[in-house]
Amino acid sequence: MNDTSTKLFREAIDRATETLQNLQLLESKISAAAKLIVHSLSGGNKLLVCGNGGSAADAADFCTEFACRFDQDRKPYPALNLSEGGSLLTATANDYGFDEIFARQVRAFGASGDLVIGITTSGNSKNVERALAQAKTQQLKSIALLGRDGGSCAGIADVELTIRETSTARIQEAHRFVLHVLCEICEGQLAR
């Protein structure tokens, strides 16, 4: 590596380390989020998870960890990534606007006891905000993984896991870490 690359690499490691260490401030909220997940899945309900771009990919991975497995061999649990399904997403965006692509699915698929999980690194994704608001309207519990100051999504979800960082990359890395920790905690409490 040249000097500039080395400097950027080391700065990224330092900042990522600091961001991950600050997650200790979210310990009680992570515990609360895990309880909501376990309660929903143990009750025979499902997770409805959404996000855009990299957060959509994180939603897909998170859902896979429950519907397949994370670390232990156990029964599968229903977790739907609302970011998938091109025909449904594009029809909804075309007919109702992009801001409604997740809220419409919460209306369609959300049932009593289900849990909505929204992921947005900026905290300002209108479609995630609308999904969280729709969850509230349907009296469904919700968890939000947010970044920066929480943005327009702050104050909507039952549990908010806000990464107080300005770099989208560092926020997303922290979100992935939190999602995997939630999988690890929940898997130990779910029926095999």
C-alpha positions in Angstrom: 0.0 0.0 0.0 1.1 3.5 -0.6 1.2 6.1 2.2 -2.3 7.5 1.4 -3.8 4.0 1.3 -2.1 3.1 4.5 -3.4 6.2 6.2 -7.0 5.7 5.0 -6.9 2.1 6.0 -5.7 2.8 9.5 -8.1 5.7 10.0 -11.0 3.4 8.9 -10.0 0.7 11.4 -9.7 3.3 14.2 -13.1 4.8 13.4 -14.8 1.4 13.0 -13.3 0.3 16.3 -14.6 3.4 18.1 -18.0 3.0 16.5 -18.3 -0.6 17.6 -17.1 0.2 21.1 -19.8 2.8 21.4 -22.4 0.1 20.8 -22.0 -0.7 24.5 -24.3 2.3 25.1 -27.1 0.4 23.4 -26.8 -2.7 25.6 -30.3 -2.4 27.2 -31.9 -1.5 23.9 -30.3 -4.5 22.2 -31.7 -6.7 25.0 -35.1 -5.1 24.5 -35.0 -5.7 20.7 -34.0 -9.3 21.2 -36.9 -9.8 23.6 -39.3 -8.4 21.0 -37.9 -10.7 18.3 -38.1 -13.8 20.5 -41.6 -13.0 21.7 -42.8 -12.6 18.2 -41.2 -15.7 16.7 -42.0 -17.8 19.8 -45.7 -16.8 19.5 -45.8 -18.2 15.9 -45.6 -14.7 14.3 -43.2 -13.3 11.8 -40.6 -10.6 11.2 -41.2 -8.0 8.4 -37.8 -6.4 7.7 -37.0 -3.5 5.3 -34.3 -1.2 4.1 -32.8 0.3 1.0 -29.6 -0.4 -0.9 -27.0 -1.9 1.5 -29.7 -1.9 4.3 -31.8 -4.1 2.0 -28.9 -6.5 1.7 -28.6 -6.4 5.5 -32.4 -7.1 5.8 -32.0 -10.1 3.4 -29.1 -11.5 5.5 -31.0 -11.0 8.7 -34.1 -12.8 7.4 -32.0 -15.6 6.1 -30.4 -16.1 9.5 -33.9 -16.8 10.9 -35.5 -18.6 8.0 -32.5 -20.9 7.6 -30.2 -20.7 10.6 -27.5 -18.5 12.1 -25.1 -20.8 14.0 -27.1 -23.7 15.5 -29.2 -26.3 13.7 -32.8 -25.5 14.7 -36.3 -25.1 13.2 -36.8 -22.2 10.8 -38.6 -19.1 11.7 -40.6 -16.8 9.4 -38.7 -13.6 8.5 -39.6 -11.7 5.3 -37.4 -9.2 3.6 -39.8 -6.6 2.2 -37.0 -5.3 0.0 -37.3 -8.3 -2.3 -39.9 -9.0 -5.0 -39.3 -6.7 -8.0 -42.8 -6.9 -9.4 -44.5 -6.0 -6.1 -42.0 -3.2 -5.4 -42.3 -1.7 -8.8 -46.1 -2.0 -9.0 -46.4 -0.3 -5.6 -43.9 2.4 -6.5 -45.6 3.0 -9.8 -49.2 3.1 -8.4 -48.6 4.6 -4.9 -45.1 6.1 -4.9 -41.8 4.8 -3.7 -42.5 6.0 -0.2 -45.2 3.4 0.1 -43.4 0.3 -1.0 -42.9 -1.1 2.5 -46.0 0.3 4.2 -48.2 -1.4 1.7 -46.5 -4.7 2.4 -46.9 -4.2 6.2 -50.6 -3.6 5.5 -50.8 -6.7 3.3 -48.7 -9.2 5.4 -48.7 -7.7 8.9 -50.8 -9.6 11.5 -51.2 -9.2 15.2 -48.0 -10.3 16.9 -45.7 -9.7 13.9 -42.7 -7.4 14.3 -41.6 -4.8 11.8 -37.9 -4.0 11.6 -36.7 -1.0 9.6 -33.1 -0.3 8.7 -31.9 3.1 7.5 -28.3 4.5 7.8 -29.5 8.1 7.4 -32.7 7.7 9.5 -34.4 9.6 6.7 -35.6 6.9 4.4 -39.3 7.9 3.8 -40.3 4.4 2.9 -38.8 2.9 6.1 -40.5 5.8 8.0 -43.8 4.9 6.4 -43.4 1.2 7.3 -42.7 2.0 10.9 -45.7 4.4 11.0 -47.9 1.7 9.4 -46.7 -0.8 12.1 -47.9 1.7 14.7 -51.2 2.1 13.0 -51.7 -1.7 13.0 -50.5 -1.9 16.6 -47.5 -4.0 15.6 -44.3 -3.7 17.6 -41.3 -2.3 15.7 -37.5 -2.0 15.9 -35.6 0.7 14.0 -31.9 0.5 13.2 -30.9 4.1 12.5 -27.9 6.3 11.9 -26.7 9.8 12.7 -29.3 11.4 14.9 -32.1 9.1 13.9 -33.5 11.4 11.3 -37.2 11.5 10.5 -37.6 7.9 11.8 -36.6 8.9 15.3 -39.4 8.5 17.8 -41.6 6.1 15.8 -40.4 2.5 16.7 -40.8 0.8 20.0 -37.0 0.2 20.2 -34.5 2.4 18.4 -30.9 1.3 17.9 -29.2 4.5 16.7 -25.6 4.5 15.6 -24.5 8.1 16.4 -21.9 8.3 13.6 -21.7 10.4 10.4 -20.0 7.9 8.1 -22.5 5.7 6.2 -19.9 2.9 5.9 -19.3 2.9 9.7 -23.0 3.0 10.4 -23.7 0.1 8.1 -20.9 -1.9 9.6 -22.3 -1.3 13.1 -25.8 -2.2 11.9 -24.5 -5.5 10.5 -22.8 -6.2 13.8 -25.9 -5.4 15.8 -28.1 -7.6 13.5 -25.7 -10.5 14.0 -25.6 -10.0 17.7 -29.4 -10.1 17.8 -29.3 -13.3 15.8 -26.9 -14.8 18.3 -28.9 -13.7 21.3 -32.2 -14.8 19.9 -31.0 -18.2 18.5 -30.0 -19.2 22.0 -33.6 -18.5 23.3 -35.7 -19.9 20.4 -37.0 -23.5 20.3 -34.8 -25.9 18.4 
